[in-house]
């Protein structure tokens, strides 16, 4: 199955809740991934919070061009019971 992010919302700090097309949902903590030229600017929490689910890429994206592969998000998800 090809994974797609269906829904995502900001929770707090650098934590995002994500639901996938396989109906798995949970939280992902991304602060440790915010390194480098593109992702480093997202350490600014206002910028980090401005993500959206792109309808074409079907993952979370930011205005600065950053995006995270849905496979990475899925593998690193903290599944809520």
N, C-alpha and C positions, 0 to 999 in steps of 0.2 A: 504494500500500500504506500502510495506517495502521501506524505504528511503535509497538511495545510493548517495554518492557524485560522480558526473560524472566528474567534473572539478574544480580546485581550483588554485588560484594564489595569490602570496603575493602582497599587495598594499603598505603599509607603516606601520611603528611602529609595532603594534600587530594586524593589520587588514588584514584579508584574504577575498578575493572574492570567493564565492562558488556557483556552479550550481548543482542542484539535478536532479534525474531521473524524478521528477514530473515537470520539467522545471522552478521551482522556483529558483531564483538566487538573490544574494545580498551580503552584507558585514557583517562580524562578527568581533567584537572587543574582543580579547581574553586575554588581559593583566590581568584582574581580575581573570582569571582561572589558572594562572601560579603559583600555590602553591604546596607545598609538594615535596617529594623526586623525583618523575619523572618529573613533570611539572615545578618545580622551576628552573631547569637548562635552561629552554627555555626562561627565562628572558634575556638571552644573545641573542640579536637580530640576530646575525649570525646563531646561532643554531635554533632560531625560524623560520627563513626564509628557513631553509633546509627541510621543510616538503614535502611530496609527497602524491598523491592519491594512496593508495594501491589497486591493482586490485582484491585482494581476499577479504579484509575487506571492500572495497568500501567506505572508509572514509579517512580523512587526518591522516597521521602518521609521526613520526619523528624517526631518527636513534636510539635514546635512548630507544625506545620501547613505547613512549607515543602515544596515539591515542585518538580521541574524537568521541564519538558516533554521527552518522549522525542525530539522533533524537534531540540531544542537539543543534547541529549546526542549524538545521532547525528551532527549537523553538526560538532561540535567534538571528535569522537573521534580519538584517536591510534591508528590501526589497527596491530596488531602483526603483524609478518611471520612 
